[in-house]
């Protein structure tokens, strides 16, 4: 089969450079390579800050929408997020002690 015809055939049959149901026989597994990406503390902090900021804005808007009072909305929003922050800390500490579904990292 010429290169042009092979290219046409590949385009028509959607043969790719990755294994799938139609071209699985073309590939062999040589070895498995596992790469584990771990967030740095700085990245985790920034992600948490962004997530909390989104939550504060949403709850602040909802509180203001129902009360039409910025002071009450602020109090509700701040109290809610402080309580959530404290509860989440203890929640994480408890889960850190539970060994269920934890595996050793061999990297």
C-alpha positions in Angstrom: 0.0 0.0 0.0 1.4 3.4 -0.9 1.9 6.1 1.6 -0.9 8.2 0.2 -3.3 5.3 0.3 -2.2 4.4 3.8 -2.7 8.0 4.9 -6.2 8.1 3.3 -7.1 4.8 5.0 -5.9 6.1 8.4 -7.9 9.2 8.0 -11.1 7.3 7.0 -10.8 4.7 9.7 -9.6 7.2 12.3 -6.5 5.3 13.2 -4.6 7.3 15.8 -1.3 7.1 17.6 -3.1 5.9 20.7 -4.6 2.5 21.4 -8.4 2.3 21.1 -10.9 -0.4 20.3 -10.1 -0.5 16.5 -6.3 -0.3 16.6 -5.4 -2.0 19.9 -3.3 -4.7 18.2 -0.8 -2.1 17.0 0.4 -1.3 20.5 2.4 -3.3 23.1 2.9 -2.3 26.6 6.6 -1.9 27.3 6.4 -0.8 30.9 4.2 1.3 33.2 5.5 4.6 34.4 3.8 6.3 37.3 4.4 10.0 38.0 2.8 11.5 41.0 2.3 15.2 41.1 2.1 16.7 44.5 0.8 20.2 45.3 3.2 22.4 47.1 2.0 24.0 50.3 1.9 27.4 48.5 -0.2 26.0 45.7 -2.6 24.4 48.2 -2.9 27.7 50.1 -3.7 29.7 47.0 -6.2 27.1 45.8 -7.9 27.2 49.2 -7.9 31.0 49.3 -9.5 31.2 45.8 -12.1 28.5 46.8 -13.0 30.3 50.0 -13.2 33.7 48.2 -15.7 32.2 45.7 -17.8 30.8 48.6 -17.7 34.1 50.5 -18.9 36.1 47.5 -21.7 33.7 46.8 -22.9 33.5 50.3 -22.5 37.2 50.8 -24.7 37.9 47.7 -27.3 35.4 48.8 -27.4 36.8 52.3 -27.7 40.4 51.0 -30.4 39.4 48.5 -32.6 38.0 51.2 -31.9 40.5 54.0 -31.3 43.7 51.9 -29.0 44.7 54.7 -25.3 44.7 54.1 -24.4 44.6 57.8 -26.5 41.4 58.5 -25.3 39.8 55.3 -21.7 40.5 56.4 -22.2 39.0 59.8 -23.9 35.9 58.5 -21.2 35.4 55.9 -18.2 35.9 58.2 -19.7 33.7 61.0 -20.5 30.9 58.5 -17.0 30.8 57.0 -15.2 31.0 60.3 -17.3 28.1 61.6 -16.7 26.1 58.4 -12.9 26.8 58.6 -12.6 25.5 62.1 -14.8 22.5 61.5 -12.9 21.6 58.3 -9.6 21.7 60.2 -10.9 19.1 62.7 -12.5 17.1 60.0 -9.2 16.7 58.2 -7.3 15.9 61.4 -9.8 13.1 62.2 -9.6 11.7 58.7 -5.8 11.7 58.9 -6.0 9.2 61.7 -8.4 6.8 59.8 -6.4 4.3 57.8 -9.3 3.2 55.6 -8.4 3.3 51.9 -4.9 4.6 52.4 -2.0 3.2 50.5 1.7 3.5 50.9 3.4 5.8 48.5 6.3 3.9 46.9 7.7 6.8 44.9 
